[in-house]
Amino acid sequence: MRVLHTADWHLGKVLKGRDRTAEIAEALRGLLHLVRSERAELVVVAGDLFDRAVVSTEAEAAAFEFFLGLRELGVPALAIAGNHDSRERMEALSPLLYLTGATVFGDVRFAEQGGVVDIPGGRAALLPFLSERRLVKANHLLEGDGSLWKGLYGQGIQRILANLAAGFGPQINLLMSHLTVEGSRLGGGEFTFYTTNSYAVRPSVFPLSTSYVALGHIHRQQQVGESPVAWYPGSLIQLDFGEGEEAPRGALIVEMEPGVLPKVHPIRERWGKPLKTFRIKLEALDARWNEVASFPGYTKLILEGRGNAGLRERLFRELPDLLEVEFNTAEPQEPIPVQAPENWDWAEAYAQYRLEATGAAPSPELLSAFSQIYEETHAEDAQR
């Protein structure tokens, strides 16, 4: 069986005010071309189809166009919710997308609840993204005491995967999940809170009866497991500035047959506009102006020197694809102590999430409202 493995579309992504949906929609059309040219018999989408819970009609239309294209090609699909997707929205779309031949899970289903489905030549287990809080509740259903699993994310995931793998047999066994594997390299644009510390699981959590593990969540294309074989396909487009500017991304073609190690063929496409960070000394800006202005994508400028509002305004006015400007001075600054994410309280975690999602720290009023809602919710849970 030939499978196209994709993930992390992030339809609806807005970067510094620029909507990337059109670029991602074009990449999805490229995926349809790959399905046809590579004679794929199944497409798996391992989470983060959308960038947020509520997206534009254009973003949803691009997803529908892709699945309708698969129906025209007669190729079924499997899709799961990632941490960016709305579980409720994915569940609501599931009956509609089922008409195109796609099976879509927003919520976690155990084996006895239909969490393992038939595919051409075998079976597939689908595990959408699970937050720590929801994982405790899921393990409570399995073991009867969810409190035993608080803080033990990897062990909880392993229990659920073992439950799903119980439905595997002597055929092709595919496992889909949206999570972080220990040792994987970030590609840029991931939410740090969901990729470090307690959210990172060991490759050993994957059942040995699995033929192939189709992962999503990390935006760099890479193999992260050998027994069983586990891969991330990477994001479709470069989603953010950062160290991942040259990270491999695209899709994977996976050849599987019972009792044989899968053959994985990386498809490393550079869909979408490239992003580049230029680090330039302020006095050298004029000399390198044409280099920045001629770059065929979006740019970020880090200028070494003391800037001013007038220069910033000129830069944005004369460089239409410039999205961000930073000025670094040589003045010494007091180091800011960094607290490990596992020691954050929920308000700190929310503040970091807002900073990574929007590029700006949340206002005191927003943090106060969040804390109030959290305390009310926590009090209700304590009473249950």
C-alpha positions in Angstrom: 0.0 0.0 0.0 1.2 3.5 -0.9 0.4 6.2 1.6 0.8 10.0 1.4 1.6 11.2 4.9 1.1 14.9 5.5 0.4 17.1 8.6 0.6 20.7 9.9 -1.2 22.5 7.2 -2.2 25.4 9.5 -4.9 26.8 7.2 -5.8 30.3 8.4 -2.3 31.1 9.5 -1.7 34.9 9.8 1.9 36.0 10.2 2.4 39.6 11.3 -0.9 40.6 9.6 -0.3 38.5 6.4 -2.8 35.8 5.7 -0.9 32.7 4.4 -4.1 30.8 3.4 -3.6 31.2 -0.4 0.0 29.8 -0.1 -1.2 26.8 1.9 -4.1 26.2 -0.6 -1.6 26.2 -3.4 0.5 23.6 -1.5 -2.6 21.4 -1.0 -3.1 21.5 -4.8 0.5 20.3 -5.0 -0.4 17.4 -2.6 -3.2 16.4 -4.9 -0.8 16.3 -7.8 1.5 14.0 -5.7 -1.4 11.7 -4.9 -2.0 11.3 -8.6 1.6 11.1 -9.8 2.7 8.8 -6.9 -0.4 6.5 -7.2 -1.2 6.9 -3.5 -3.9 4.6 -2.2 -4.4 6.4 1.2 -3.8 10.0 2.5 -3.2 10.5 6.2 -3.3 14.0 7.7 -1.8 13.9 11.2 -3.3 17.0 12.7 -3.2 20.8 12.7 -5.3 21.2 9.5 -6.2 24.6 10.8 -4.2 27.2 12.7 -6.8 28.1 15.2 -10.3 27.1 16.4 -12.1 29.7 14.2 -10.7 30.3 10.7 -11.9 32.2 7.6 -14.3 30.7 5.1 -11.4 30.7 2.6 -9.3 28.4 4.9 -12.2 25.9 5.3 -12.9 26.1 1.6 -9.2 25.1 0.9 -9.6 22.0 3.1 -12.9 21.0 1.5 -11.3 21.5 -2.0 -8.5 19.1 -1.0 -10.8 16.3 0.2 -13.1 16.8 -2.7 -10.1 16.4 -5.0 -9.3 13.1 -3.2 -12.8 11.9 -3.8 -12.5 12.6 -7.5 -9.3 10.5 -7.5 -11.0 7.8 -5.5 -8.5 8.0 -2.7 -9.7 7.7 1.0 -8.2 9.8 3.8 -7.7 9.8 7.5 -7.4 13.0 9.5 -7.0 13.8 13.2 -7.2 17.0 15.2 -4.0 18.6 16.4 -3.4 21.1 19.2 -4.3 24.0 17.0 -7.5 22.5 15.7 -10.9 22.7 17.5 -11.9 19.2 18.5 -15.5 20.2 18.5 -15.3 21.7 15.0 -13.4 18.7 13.6 -16.1 16.4 15.0 -18.8 18.6 13.5 -17.1 18.5 10.1 -16.6 14.7 10.3 -20.0 13.6 8.8 -19.6 16.1 5.9 -16.0 15.0 5.1 -17.1 11.4 5.4 -19.0 12.0 2.1 -15.7 12.6 0.4 -14.2 9.3 1.7 -12.4 10.9 4.7 -12.5 9.6 8.3 -11.9 12.5 10.7 -11.5 12.3 14.4 -11.5 15.3 16.7 -11.9 13.4 19.9 -10.0 10.4 21.2 -11.7 7.1 20.8 -10.5 3.9 22.4 -10.4 0.6 20.4 -13.8 -0.5 21.7 -15.2 2.9 20.7 -14.1 2.7 17.1 -10.6 4.2 17.5 -9.2 1.6 15.1 -10.5 1.7 11.5 -10.1 -0.5 8.4 -7.8 0.7 5.6 -6.8 -0.9 2.3 -4.7 -3.9 3.4 -4.9 -3.4 7.1 -6.0 -1.3 10.1 -5.2 2.2 11.4 -5.3 3.6 14.9 -6.1 7.3 15.2 -5.0 9.3 18.3 -5.7 13.1 18.1 -3.8 15.5 20.2 -4.4 15.2 24.0 -3.6 17.9 26.5 -2.4 16.8 29.9 -5.8 17.6 31.5 -7.7 15.6 28.9 -5.2 12.8 29.2 -5.9 12.4 32.9 -9.6 12.1 32.1 -8.9 9.6 29.3 -6.8 7.4 31.7 -9.5 7.7 34.3 -11.8 5.9 31.8 -9.2 3.2 31.2 -7.9 2.7 34.7 -10.5 4.2 37.0 -8.2 6.6 38.8 -6.9 9.5 36.6 -5.1 11.1 39.5 -2.4 8.4 39.2 -1.4 9.8 35.8 -1.1 13.5 36.6 2.3 14.6 35.4 3.1 11.3 33.7 2.1 12.2 30.2 4.3 9.7 28.4 3.0 6.8 30.5 -0.6 7.9 29.9 -0.1 8.1 26.1 1.5 4.6 26.2 -1.5 3.1 27.9 -3.9 4.6 25.3 -1.7 3.4 22.4 -1.6 -0.1 23.9 -5.4 0.0 24.0 -5.6 1.0 20.3 -2.9 -1.5 19.2 -4.9 -4.4 20.7 -7.0 -4.1 17.6 -4.0 -4.8 15.3 -3.5 -8.1 13.6 -1.1 -9.8 11.1 -1.5 -7.1 8.4 -0.5 -3.5 7.8 -0.9 -1.6 11.1 -0.8 2.2 10.8 -0.7 4.5 13.8 -1.5 8.2 13.5 -0.9 10.7 16.3 -0.2 14.4 17.0 2.4 14.7 19.7 6.1 15.4 20.4 8.7 12.6 20.3 11.7 13.1 22.6 14.8 14.2 20.6 12.9 15.6 17.6 14.2 18.9 16.2 11.8 21.9 16.0 11.2 23.4 12.6 10.0 26.9 13.7 6.5 28.1 14.6 5.6 25.3 17.0 4.1 26.3 20.4 7.0 25.7 22.8 4.7 24.7 25.7 3.4 21.7 23.8 6.8 20.4 22.6 8.9 20.3 25.7 9.3 18.6 29.1 6.2 16.6 30.1 4.7 16.7 26.5 7.7 14.9 25.0 7.3 11.1 24.8 9.8 8.5 24.1 9.8 6.5 20.9 9.3 3.4 23.0 5.7 4.3 23.7 4.7 3.1 20.2 3.6 -0.5 20.1 6.0 -2.9 18.3 3.1 -4.3 16.4 2.8 -1.0 14.5 4.0 -1.0 10.9 4.4 2.7 10.6 3.8 5.8 12.9 2.5 8.8 11.0 3.1 11.8 13.2 2.2 15.5 13.2 3.1 18.5 15.4 6.8 19.2 14.6 7.3 21.3 11.5 10.7 19.8 10.5 10.6 16.7 8.3 12.5 14.0 10.2 12.5 10.3 11.3 12.2 10.0 15.1 11.7 6.2 15.5 13.1 3.0 14.1 11.2 0.2 15.8 8.5 1.0 14.7 9.5 3.4 12.0 8.1 6.9 12.9 8.3 10.1 10.9 7.1 13.7 10.8 6.5 15.0 7.3 7.0 18.6 8.3 4.8 21.6 7.6 3.6 22.4 4.1 5.0 25.9 4.1 7.5 27.8 6.3 5.2 29.1 9.0 7.4 31.4 11.0 10.9 33.1 11.2 13.5 31.4 13.3 16.1 28.7 13.2 14.0 26.6 11.0 14.5 28.7 7.9 16.2 25.9 6.0 14.4 23.0 7.7 13.2 20.2 5.4 9.5 20.1 5.0 6.8 18.8 2.6 5.3 15.4 2.6 6.2 11.7 2.7 5.3 8.8 0.4 5.3 5.6 2.5 5.3 2.1 1.0 3.9 -0.6 3.3 3.3 -4.3 3.2 2.7 -6.9 6.0 5.8 -8.1 7.8 8.2 -5.8 5.9 9.8 -2.5 7.1 8.1 0.4 5.4 10.0 2.4 2.7 9.7 6.1 3.3 10.4 8.5 0.5 10.7 12.2 1.6 9.1 14.8 -0.7 10.9 18.0 0.2 9.0 20.8 -1.5 9.4 24.5 -0.9 5.8 25.5 -1.2 4.8 29.0 -0.2 6.8 32.2 0.1 10.2 31.8 1.8 10.9 33.6 5.1 14.3 35.0 5.9 15.8 36.9 8.8 18.5 39.5 7.9 21.0 40.5 10.6 22.6 43.7 9.5 24.7 46.4 11.2 22.9 49.7 11.0 25.7 51.4 9.2 25.7 48.6 6.5 21.9 48.9 5.8 22.2 51.0 2.7 24.9 48.7 1.2 22.7 45.7 1.7 19.4 47.4 0.8 19.0 45.7 -2.6 19.7 42.3 -1.1 16.8 42.7 1.3 14.5 44.4 -1.2 15.1 41.7 -3.8 14.4 38.7 -1.6 11.4 36.9 -3.1 9.5 36.3 0.2 8.8 37.8 3.6 11.6 39.3 5.6 12.5 40.1 9.2 15.3 42.7 9.9 17.4 42.6 13.0 19.5 45.8 12.9 22.5 46.2 15.2 22.4 49.7 16.4 20.0 52.3 17.9 17.0 52.8 15.7 14.2 55.3 15.8 10.6 55.6 14.8 11.3 57.4 11.6 13.7 54.7 10.3 11.2 52.0 11.3 8.4 53.8 9.4 10.7 54.2 6.3 11.6 50.5 6.4 7.9 49.3 6.4 7.0 51.9 3.8 9.7 51.0 1.3 9.9 47.3 1.9 6.4 45.9 1.3 7.3 42.3 2.3 9.0 43.3 5.5 7.1 41.9 8.4 9.2 42.6 11.5 12.0 45.0 12.6 14.2 44.7 15.7 16.9 47.1 16.9 19.7 45.6 19.0 21.9 48.0 20.9 25.3 47.2 22.4 24.2 48.4 25.8 24.5 45.7 28.4 21.2 44.4 29.7 20.3 42.6 32.9 19.7 38.9 32.0 16.1 37.9 32.4 15.8 34.6 34.4 14.0 32.0 32.4 11.7 29.6 34.3 11.4 26.0 33.1 7.9 25.4 31.5 7.2 22.6 33.9 7.3 25.1 36.8 4.9 27.6 35.2 1.5 28.1 36.6 -1.4 28.3 34.2 -1.4 32.1 33.9 2.3 32.0 33.0 1.7 29.3 30.4 -1.2 31.3 28.9 0.9 34.4 28.8 3.6 32.4 26.9 1.0 31.0 24.5 -0.3 34.4 23.7 3.2 35.7 23.1 4.0 32.9 20.7 0.6 33.0 19.0 0.3 36.8 18.5 3.8 38.1 18.9 2.7 40.4 21.8 2.4 39.9 25.5 -1.2 39.8 26.8 -2.5 42.8 28.6 -2.9 42.8 32.5 -6.7 42.9 31.9 -6.6 39.8 29.7 -4.5 37.9 32.2 -6.8 38.9 35.0 -9.8 37.6 33.0 -8.0 34.3 32.2 -7.1 33.8 35.9 -10.6 34.4 37.0 -12.1 31.9 34.4 -9.4 29.3 35.3 -10.1 29.6 39.0 -13.9 29.3 38.4 -13.3 26.2 36.2 -10.9 24.6 38.6 -13.3 25.1 41.4 -16.1 23.4 39.4 -13.8 20.5 38.6 -12.8 20.1 42.2 -16.5 19.7 43.1 -17.1 16.9 40.6 
